[in-house]
Amino acid sequence: MSSNNFALGKKNLIIIGIAAVIILIGFILMSGPGTTVEEGFNPDIFSPRRIKVAPIVCMIGFVLMIFGILIPSKNKKETNDSNQNR
């Protein structure tokens, strides 16, 4: 299978992979114990890590994911240029 059959180039796939890891890290930062009725109120659910840092990390990952999808691939440009010259 040649690389011309893929919609995204190698650079795009690397950026998308990094973005997926960043999003996963953001969701891991959001995790933690919840508040249950038996234990009472747990103030950790409002920690800055869970309500400020983690959503920002996830947002950065999603923006990077969009960037990785939309950035033009050099392989596609070269292929399109060579097809137009024929």
PANUDREN-352545 format. One line per field, with one value per residue: x, y, z of N, C-alpha, C in turn; residue number from 1. Coordinates in nm, 2 decimals. Each point is the difference from the previous one (the first is absolute). Example, Ala and Ser with C-alpha at 12.3 -4.5 7.8 and 13.67 -1.06 7.14 Angstrom:
residues 2
n_c1: c(1.32_-0.04);
n_c2: c(-0.57_0.11);
n_c3: c(0.78_-0.07);
ca_c1: c(-0.09_0.09);
ca_c2: c(0.12_0.11);
ca_c3: c(0.00_0.00);
c_c1: c(0.09_-0.08);
c_c2: c(0.12_0.11);
c_c3: c(0.00_0.08);
num: c(1_2);
END
This chain:
residues 86
n_c1: c(0.09_-0.02_0.09_-0.02_-0.03_0.09_-0.10_0.07_0.09_0.13_0.02_-0.10_0.04_0.12_-0.04_-0.07_0.10_0.08_-0.09_-0.01_0.13_0.01_-0.10_0.06_0.11_-0.07_-0.05_0.12_0.04_-0.11_0.05_-0.07_0.01_-0.11_-0.11_0.00_-0.12_0.05_0.09_-0.09_0.02_0.05_0.08_0.05_-0.13_0.04_0.09_0.10_0.06_-0.11_-0.01_0.13_0.09_-0.08_-0.10_0.09_0.05_-0.12_-0.03_0.12_-0.04_-0.12_0.05_0.10_-0.10_-0.07_0.11_0.01_-0.13_0.00_0.11_0.04_-0.01_0.13_-0.02_-0.11_0.07_0.10_-0.09_-0.07_0.12_0.04_-0.12_0.02_0.13_-0.08);
n_c2: c(-0.12_0.09_0.09_-0.01_-0.12_0.05_0.04_-0.05_0.09_-0.04_0.13_-0.01_-0.12_0.05_0.10_-0.08_-0.08_0.10_0.05_-0.12_0.00_0.12_-0.04_-0.11_0.08_0.08_-0.10_-0.05_0.12_-0.02_-0.12_-0.07_-0.01_-0.05_0.07_-0.08_-0.04_-0.12_0.04_0.06_0.12_-0.01_0.09_-0.12_-0.01_0.10_-0.09_0.09_-0.12_-0.02_0.12_0.02_-0.08_-0.10_0.08_0.07_-0.10_-0.04_0.13_0.00_-0.11_0.05_0.12_-0.07_-0.07_0.11_0.06_-0.11_0.01_0.13_-0.02_0.07_-0.12_-0.01_-0.12_0.05_0.11_-0.08_-0.08_0.10_0.05_-0.12_-0.01_0.12_-0.04_-0.10);
n_c3: c(0.00_-0.09_0.03_-0.13_0.06_0.08_0.07_0.10_0.01_0.00_-0.04_-0.07_-0.03_0.00_-0.07_-0.07_-0.01_-0.01_-0.08_-0.05_0.01_-0.05_-0.08_-0.02_0.00_-0.08_-0.06_0.00_-0.04_-0.08_-0.01_0.08_0.13_0.00_0.01_0.10_0.02_-0.01_-0.09_-0.06_0.02_-0.12_0.06_-0.01_0.00_0.08_-0.01_0.00_0.04_0.07_0.04_0.01_0.06_0.05_0.01_0.05_0.07_0.03_0.02_0.06_0.05_0.02_0.04_0.07_0.04_0.02_0.06_0.06_0.01_0.03_0.06_-0.11_-0.06_0.02_0.04_0.05_0.04_0.02_0.05_0.06_0.03_0.03_0.06_0.04_0.01_0.02);
ca_c1: c(-0.09_0.08_-0.04_-0.09_-0.13_-0.04_-0.04_0.09_0.14_0.06_0.01_-0.14_-0.03_0.08_-0.07_-0.13_0.04_0.04_-0.12_-0.08_0.07_-0.03_-0.14_0.00_0.06_-0.10_-0.10_0.06_0.00_-0.13_-0.05_0.02_-0.12_-0.12_-0.06_-0.11_-0.09_0.05_0.12_-0.02_0.05_0.14_0.04_0.10_-0.07_0.01_0.14_0.04_0.04_-0.11_-0.09_0.07_0.11_-0.04_-0.07_0.09_0.08_-0.09_-0.03_0.12_0.01_-0.10_0.05_0.10_-0.06_-0.06_0.11_0.06_-0.09_-0.01_0.13_0.01_0.11_0.09_-0.02_-0.12_0.04_0.09_-0.08_-0.09_0.08_0.05_-0.12_-0.04_0.10_-0.01);
ca_c2: c(0.12_0.12_0.11_0.09_-0.04_0.06_0.14_0.08_-0.04_-0.05_0.11_0.02_-0.11_0.02_0.11_-0.05_-0.09_0.09_0.06_-0.10_-0.03_0.12_-0.01_-0.10_0.05_0.09_-0.08_-0.06_0.11_0.02_-0.11_0.00_-0.04_0.08_0.03_-0.09_0.04_-0.07_0.07_0.14_0.09_-0.02_0.12_-0.03_0.00_0.14_0.04_0.07_-0.09_-0.06_0.10_0.10_-0.05_-0.11_0.05_0.08_-0.10_-0.06_0.09_0.01_-0.12_0.00_0.09_-0.07_-0.10_0.07_0.05_-0.12_-0.04_0.10_0.04_-0.08_-0.10_0.03_-0.11_0.03_0.11_-0.05_-0.08_0.08_0.08_-0.09_-0.04_0.11_0.01_-0.10);
ca_c3: c(0.00_-0.01_0.09_-0.07_0.03_0.13_-0.01_0.08_-0.01_0.12_0.09_0.05_0.09_0.12_0.08_0.05_0.11_0.11_0.05_0.07_0.12_0.08_0.04_0.10_0.12_0.06_0.06_0.12_0.10_0.05_0.08_0.15_0.08_0.00_0.13_0.03_0.11_0.13_0.05_0.02_-0.10_-0.03_-0.07_-0.11_-0.13_-0.05_0.00_-0.12_-0.10_-0.07_-0.06_-0.08_-0.08_-0.09_-0.12_-0.09_-0.07_-0.10_-0.10_-0.08_-0.08_-0.10_-0.10_-0.07_-0.09_-0.12_-0.07_-0.06_-0.11_-0.11_-0.06_-0.13_-0.01_-0.11_-0.09_-0.08_-0.08_-0.10_-0.08_-0.08_-0.10_-0.11_-0.08_-0.08_-0.11_-0.10);
c_c1: c(0.09_-0.05_-0.09_-0.15_-0.05_-0.04_0.10_0.14_0.06_0.01_-0.14_-0.03_0.08_-0.07_-0.13_0.03_0.04_-0.13_-0.08_0.06_-0.03_-0.14_-0.01_0.05_-0.10_-0.11_0.05_0.01_-0.13_-0.05_0.04_-0.12_-0.12_-0.06_-0.12_-0.07_0.06_0.12_-0.02_0.06_0.15_0.04_0.10_-0.07_0.01_0.15_0.04_0.04_-0.12_-0.09_0.07_0.11_-0.04_-0.08_0.09_0.09_-0.08_-0.02_0.13_0.01_-0.10_0.04_0.11_-0.05_-0.06_0.11_0.07_-0.08_0.00_0.13_0.02_0.13_0.09_-0.02_-0.12_0.03_0.08_-0.08_-0.09_0.08_0.04_-0.12_-0.04_0.09_-0.02_-0.09);
c_c2: c(0.12_0.11_0.10_-0.02_0.06_0.15_0.09_-0.05_-0.04_0.11_0.02_-0.11_0.01_0.11_-0.05_-0.10_0.08_0.06_-0.10_-0.03_0.12_0.00_-0.11_0.04_0.10_-0.08_-0.07_0.11_0.03_-0.10_0.02_-0.04_0.10_0.02_-0.10_0.04_-0.06_0.08_0.15_0.08_-0.02_0.13_-0.02_0.01_0.14_0.04_0.06_-0.09_-0.06_0.10_0.10_-0.06_-0.11_0.05_0.08_-0.10_-0.07_0.09_0.02_-0.13_0.00_0.10_-0.05_-0.11_0.06_0.05_-0.12_-0.05_0.10_0.04_-0.07_-0.08_0.03_-0.11_0.03_0.11_-0.05_-0.09_0.08_0.08_-0.09_-0.05_0.12_0.03_-0.10_0.04);
c_c3: c(0.00_0.09_-0.07_0.03_0.13_-0.01_0.08_-0.02_0.14_0.11_0.06_0.10_0.13_0.09_0.06_0.12_0.12_0.06_0.08_0.14_0.10_0.05_0.11_0.13_0.07_0.07_0.13_0.11_0.06_0.10_0.15_0.07_-0.01_0.14_0.01_0.12_0.13_0.06_0.03_-0.12_-0.02_-0.07_-0.12_-0.14_-0.06_0.00_-0.13_-0.11_-0.08_-0.07_-0.09_-0.09_-0.10_-0.12_-0.09_-0.08_-0.10_-0.12_-0.09_-0.09_-0.11_-0.11_-0.09_-0.09_-0.13_-0.09_-0.08_-0.12_-0.11_-0.06_-0.13_0.01_-0.12_-0.11_-0.09_-0.09_-0.12_-0.10_-0.09_-0.10_-0.11_-0.09_-0.09_-0.11_-0.11_-0.11);
num: c(1_2_3_4_5_6_7_8_9_10_11_12_13_14_15_16_17_18_19_20_21_22_23_24_25_26_27_28_29_30_31_32_33_34_35_36_37_38_39_40_41_42_43_44_45_46_47_48_49_50_51_52_53_54_55_56_57_58_59_60_61_62_63_64_65_66_67_68_69_70_71_72_73_74_75_76_77_78_79_80_81_82_83_84_85_86);
END
